[in-house]
């Protein structure tokens, strides 16, 4: 920031000397208002610079967040592809079991045992222990 102030000081010195040497003198009210305007401009530039640096940091953070989400989605997509392969292999095995008559009987028997277990579990949970 001192670099900018040095430039501003050298500009004001250059323009003020030129006016005084050429015989034109700036009125004190003009130079005072010029100094005030220059001060307001300096404050506005500093404020703008702070906002720009904040926005730059914010966009950097957003970029990092987007990159991490992209990596997460890539990993999730790869895992879904693996799961799809495993599921299709399982479905192929089920197809082979249902194509055979003995396999069909085994599945019906397993379904009967599961259904009877669920019915017995439901009846036990439904009736209080005092009724037994």
N, C-alpha and C positions, 0 to 999 in steps of 0.2 A: 504494500500500500504506500510505502514511502516513495517508491519509484513514481507512482502516479502523482503524488503531491509535488515531487520535484519537477515533473513535466509541467504541471499546472502553474507552479511558481515561475518557471522559466518562461512560459507563455505570457503570463500576466506581466512579467518584467519586460519582456520584449515589446508587447503592445503599449505598455505605459511609457516606456522610454521613447518609443517612436512618436507618441503623441506629444510628449513634452519637448522633444528635440525639434520637431517640425513646427513648433510654435502653436500647436493646438493643445490646449490643456483641457483635460476632462474635468468636468465639474465634480465637486466632492459628492454631490447627491448621486450622480451617475456611477462613480466608482464605488460608492457604498452599496447601491442597489446591485451593481455588477458583482460585488463580493458576496452579497447575500444570495443572489441567484446562483452563483458558482458554488456556494456552500450547500444550497438545496440540491443542486445537481450532483454534487459529490455524495451527499447522503442517499440520494435516489440510486446512484450507481452502486454504492456499497450495499444497499438493501437488495438491489437486483442481483448483485453478485452472490449474496447469501442465499437468495431464493434459487438461483441457478445451481449452486453447489448442493443445496438440499434436494432439488429435483434430480440431479445427477446421481446422488446417493440412493434416492428412492427408486429410480429406474434400475440401478445396479442390483438392489435388493429384489426387485420384481423379477429381473432376469435370472438371478440365482434360484428363486422360488420356482420359476417355470422350468428351469433345467432339472431341479430335483424332482418335480412332478413328472417330467418326461421320462426320467430314469425309472421312477416308480411304476409308471404305466408300461414301460417296456418290460420290466421284470414281471409284472402281473400278466401281460400278454404271453410271455414265454411260459409261465406256469399254467395259463389256461390252455395253451397248445399241448403241453404235457398231459394235463388232465383230460383233454379231448381224446388223446391217443389211448390213455388208459381206459377211458369209458368205452371207446369203440371196441377195444379188445375184449372188455367184459361183455359187451352186447353180442359180440361174435360168439363167445363161449356160451351165452344163454341160448342163442339160436341153435347151436349144436346140441345142447341138452334137450331143447324142446323138439328137435327133429327126431330124436330117438324115443321109442315107446317107453323104455325103462326110465329114461331121464324124466319124461313127463309124469310118470307115476311117482317118482321120487319127489318132484316139485309139488304135486298135489298132496302127498303125504306130509311134507314139510309145512305147506299152507294150512292143512288141517290141524297140526300140532300147534302152530302159532295162533290160529283162531281160537282153539279150545283153551290155550293158556290165557289169552286175553279175556275170554268169557269168565273163567274161574277167578282171575285177578279182579275183574270188575265186581263179581258177586261177593268176594271176600271184602273188598273195600266198601261196598254198599251196605252190608249188614254189620251192625255194631257187635262187638264181642260179647255183650251181655245177653244177646239172644241165643248164643251157642250154648 
